[in-house]
Amino acid sequence: MLSHEQTPGVTVSQQCDAYVWFSQRAWVEINLGALSHNVQQLKKIVSDTTSILAVVKADAYGHGAVTVAKTALQNGATWLGVATVPEGIQLREAGIQAPILILGATHTPEQIHAIAHWRLQPTIYSPKQALVFSQELEAVNYNSSLPVHVMIDTGMSRLGTNWQSAGEFVQFVQRLPHLNMSGIYSHLATADSPDTTVMNLQHQRFEKAINEIKALGIKLPCVHFANSAGTLVDSSLHYDMVRPGLAIYGLSPAPHLKAGVNLKGVMQVRARVTQVKTIGKGTGVSYGYTYIAPEDMRIAVVGIGYADGVPRNLSNKMQVLIRGQRVSQIGSITMDQLMLDVSAIDDIQEGEIVTLLGQDGDEEITADDWATQLGTISWEILCSFKHRLPRVAVS
């Protein structure tokens, strides 16, 4: 029988089958049950005619792209979105056959050849780039038409052709050999803001661009506009497809959107206590002595640090969970280790599990909590955990 060291949410058989996991000082758990739930919840929000593209770029926001992609597709998603060509290739090499949209910039011959070979769908964002694609495919005697998605800039000021020239741009792309316009899309800049002024302006611009294209007698392909926030805030933004990212991973893009959907956190970060010791009053802890013991106390050393993705700026600010109780981190967080004040918990043992992000008992610490403390966003927190922390799928 396992003691309280058994990892929460993991069956005994899973733990017995994962010796390597048990030997780890720290790891990231990916709750596939929560992931499945989130995709299913998002599927309920959109109509039967609206597809879901699961955004799995940046290794699925640090969750593991292949595992996340397969789970999302099994639970209602039909498309995948990545940022780079290698990210798309990784999914294809894993046997994934679903349409994959590259959301980032591509333009080199090597990228174009790989896109065609691996049946990826690139974003076309300028006449120059479109021409390069067409000419390169012609040069290699490409005997088909490559599906592409035209990107319209409606106010993000990132990739995309200005919305005012969308009709002209689409006509140009359509005239080029070897390119088949399979999608038209834009991206929302402020859909997570309670103030919808900019979002509404972008929507108006997108509608004008779409109407201009239709007026030219061009049949619209797949039209998509909404990110996670757009998906949650307004069904008129859904069109033919939505592109949720953060929501798939169980976090709301903004506090005021939480009530719109029941999401469950997918990522949990855990580590093990490596040593427990008693230090006397006045003893300094860690580099720089940023913490001095105010009294005799027991501390626990934990095998995780900023090289694993725990922000050093959380030093002396963060709390973690042990046995469902909150304890404070003390001293500077180091490259591979951090220290905790465990004076209030009896008989802490080496090997016990510490939850940095996730749930333990009735308590939970989320990426939003860290982001608030650091003045950043939860997206950055999720993407920060390095791959020397193994990803372990749990249910």
Secondary structure, DSSP 4 states (H G I P E B T S, - for coil): ---TTSPTT--HHHHHT-HHHHT-SEEEEEEHHHHHHHHHHHHHHS-TT-EEEEE-HHHHHHT-HHHHHHHHHHTT--EEEESSHHHHHHHHHTT--S-EEE-S---SHHHHHHHHHTT-EEEE-SHHHHHHHHHHHHHTT--S-EEEEEEEESSS-SSSEEGGGHHHHHHHHHHSTTEEEEEEE---SSTTSS--HHHHHHHHHHHHHHHHHHHTTPPP-EEEEE-HHHHHH-GGG-TTEE--SGGGGT--SSGGGGGGS-----EEEEEEEEEEEEE-TT-EESGGG-EE-SSSEEEEEES--GGGT--GGGTTT-EEEETTEEEEEES---SS-EEEE-TTSTT--TT-EEEEEEEETTEEE-HHHHHHHHTS-HHHHHHT--TTS-EEEE-
